[in-house]
């Protein structure tokens, strides 16, 4: 009997996006082969063109012309849905699917600020990351090489904290947002097993990827998570492998039946992510390399990200694609959360 050829990808154990998709592949029972390493080196070794930009994880898809390297977990998840039917992580209800998309985007683009900030801003965490990241790529590194790589990783990443807006002024804002996010998760997980019911959506895996690092790798956010939300800690462990779950359509909770706790999570998205997205989009439109805004009463300055402006554009395209009735249902859920400020029909 022919066996299904595994999906190939390259990533790292300390990469939240790698953990996001590997957990999703386990849940969907899609055979996969992950290579722990540097995607650019693997592309060079295979003689294939590198994506621009290239980051983790990089998937190697078989095409008519051989292997092709692709990044960006969100469209890849949708591609996997077409390649491997069944056990979908995308709700069939368009309104519910839009909320799932919002949650995934928040996980990918804002929760990663928590991860990068805690990994490199506190000295204890930076030392931990500097020590473990090189070993995660090559556990048998000689001592001298390990020290060199530790210094290289640490200097480079600490020097890039400004890119995500992490500094002495914004550190309390990021910390307060992380704690509110965990508190919202604690309340929500007391009501249902996953964000939109009793089966995971793409949004669950988006949050899971970042939380594998915040709960499992970096000391400071791990301690905060254990203090604020033990349910989140347990949830991260459980979502690591949900291959044994047998989901049914009834396991999606109807949009109108979602617990109020879902709005608690959405309010945090509206409170911090929305103003950041709007300020970034304005800066991209104006051709500015950095943007400034006020988030939670504190001045926030960071590098402009054209990709995040694309994320806002794609979110609005998803919103406009909804039928009138489904859009009204989404609007009713989002009313008062602050998320509605970044959605437009024009």
Steps between C-alpha positions, in 0.01 A plus 500: 500500500638841401580735786435872494815703444567724800488877481853636537593805704804662659483677834617522859360385832526858631307641201137572599380475141667161460323381814174644366501297181651182644222484761248560220652221288474262796136592560410463134688169479700621202828307464793740530878500510655793684868583474640706786734748340539821306262526201743703289771237546259220412391687185865546402571131559201402285579757231153658513397866498453662839180685588541874562503551788588156630407403855387208712331278423575460133292234324635304205207420274522264205404671175517429129852643494619328818524638851389857572570674831215701656456690826207671677294266712157657439473432123685171546229384742241576230707313241518198728120507526480452123773237491369296794120506553346417835561608860481863385619786720280746307137533617238445230296798622652806324434729799668261740786449252557877497531512879741206479704699246510799737631284783766339282617840377519632857705199605739534208546876504445625857567204729837471331581835664454334839730219391778715356483750785525245780764298319746787462402786734548344848867409554422157644287410200753634250772287661270197487417557132859572406605173659226276362438630149837392354462158663153472353659519157793270580503327838860375452656843445854519643528729801690778322260504206205500739633808682554679169150421379352601836666840476393538136135407562474716811660811353292479183164437664537740792598763246175434313263553793414845362361332188199364690471807723657351814681756718500639853188710430291228337613210721221562758244524217608166353505338844152631587361383166650152546345470844159615374524256211576215740213605727266500199625154403448373855138616499430374149653155550275454803208511254621290207807304395602713204445855382186429295367182653612147570727465197800717411504757222793659326483775763566248776819391327604861444477566874653163582815566299586816694397345832728200456784746543340725761397203717767248413825677408542844653522525882325832570179449295489138617484612862233759416290239316512259794392785728222648285363211294569137589230403249709654220805307614304174487337598168838553333608151605176347373494681165852371432339176382127480433531216249269290717212749492208395280336832404151548361326802351297531821823570688515853357298721734257718304602864483184602683566241774862595568563578867555861601861401575575500126428873499756534779767370263372720218512806727873450551543484122311828470689658788857452375523334159250721318669836578837349406364370170336830409812704584721261305271511195504879501880498513525253213262713290711810574828321424628550854759258640373522859169579665394655826174458687359486849404158631357469847608854583866443412688626195582216263764522227615220277613409152234500230402155372359486145401138565275598790334759278428212264354306794260787567409511130436124494287518814284765339473297182375208707251731671371646172465151352237412761136504397285772653341269755831347610659844524215615725561197723871583522424867569270403786776292661769765452295800610679677783818291482699758302568253220233664286725807466730320261225359275361683200269430207689742273 
